[in-house]
């Protein structure tokens, strides 16, 4: 899937959010996981980053489905 990023919406401790348009012109938000350090500020390895990113995306999807069943 492709999106056109048109605006930066903000960031939190683990991700950045962008306003975007889909290829067919629908408005959406693209949220990117960007946390590269652990709670102690130590750089995490790629495998841990990917594991944490997948868990964060799953939480986002679960929350979305709770709000919009």
One Martini backbone bead per residue (centre of mass of N, CA, C, O) as a GRO file, in nm:
protein
   69
    1UNK     BB    1   0.099   0.034   0.019
    2UNK     BB    2   0.020   0.376  -0.051
    3UNK     BB    3   0.127   0.716   0.042
    4UNK     BB    4   0.055   1.062   0.108
    5UNK     BB    5   0.240   1.283   0.269
    6UNK     BB    6   0.112   1.607   0.421
    7UNK     BB    7   0.159   1.577   0.748
    8UNK     BB    8   0.254   1.661   1.071
    9UNK     BB    9   0.113   1.573   1.389
   10UNK     BB   10   0.316   1.390   1.577
   11UNK     BB   11   0.461   1.283   1.899
   12UNK     BB   12   0.593   1.031   2.098
   13UNK     BB   13   0.777   0.790   2.266
   14UNK     BB   14   0.730   0.571   1.995
   15UNK     BB   15   0.601   0.783   1.779
   16UNK     BB   16   0.481   0.890   1.454
   17UNK     BB   17   0.251   1.124   1.297
   18UNK     BB   18   0.066   1.122   0.980
   19UNK     BB   19  -0.076   1.280   0.728
   20UNK     BB   20  -0.275   1.117   0.469
   21UNK     BB   21  -0.301   0.968   0.142
   22UNK     BB   22  -0.437   0.772  -0.060
   23UNK     BB   23  -0.447   0.669  -0.384
   24UNK     BB   24  -0.782   0.743  -0.367
   25UNK     BB   25  -0.800   1.005  -0.147
   26UNK     BB   26  -0.787   0.913   0.142
   27UNK     BB   27  -0.795   0.985   0.464
   28UNK     BB   28  -0.509   0.951   0.694
   29UNK     BB   29  -0.297   0.765   0.923
   30UNK     BB   30   0.052   0.753   0.989
   31UNK     BB   31   0.224   0.522   1.203
   32UNK     BB   32   0.555   0.536   1.348
   33UNK     BB   33   0.792   0.343   1.473
   34UNK     BB   34   1.092   0.490   1.676
   35UNK     BB   35   1.203   0.325   1.903
   36UNK     BB   36   1.568   0.279   1.999
   37UNK     BB   37   1.524   0.268   2.313
   38UNK     BB   38   1.518   0.202   2.626
   39UNK     BB   39   1.437   0.295   2.950
   40UNK     BB   40   1.768   0.354   2.989
   41UNK     BB   41   1.885   0.448   2.689
   42UNK     BB   42   1.942   0.189   2.532
   43UNK     BB   43   2.031   0.050   2.256
   44UNK     BB   44   1.863  -0.143   2.033
   45UNK     BB   45   1.817  -0.406   1.857
   46UNK     BB   46   1.666  -0.515   1.575
   47UNK     BB   47   1.497  -0.748   1.695
   48UNK     BB   48   1.371  -0.581   1.925
   49UNK     BB   49   1.248  -0.361   1.753
   50UNK     BB   50   1.057  -0.547   1.589
   51UNK     BB   51   0.905  -0.663   1.830
   52UNK     BB   52   0.803  -0.389   1.944
   53UNK     BB   53   0.660  -0.291   1.687
   54UNK     BB   54   0.454  -0.523   1.662
   55UNK     BB   55   0.324  -0.477   1.941
   56UNK     BB   56   0.232  -0.184   1.886
   57UNK     BB   57   0.050  -0.246   1.645
   58UNK     BB   58  -0.139  -0.440   1.788
   59UNK     BB   59  -0.245  -0.234   1.993
   60UNK     BB   60  -0.362  -0.039   1.784
   61UNK     BB   61  -0.561  -0.235   1.653
   62UNK     BB   62  -0.715  -0.314   1.908
   63UNK     BB   63  -0.810  -0.025   1.976
   64UNK     BB   64  -0.956   0.033   1.713
   65UNK     BB   65  -1.163  -0.207   1.743
   66UNK     BB   66  -1.295  -0.093   2.001
   67UNK     BB   67  -1.393   0.178   1.869
   68UNK     BB   68  -1.420   0.025   1.562
   69UNK     BB   69  -1.605  -0.261   1.506
   0.00000   0.00000   0.00000
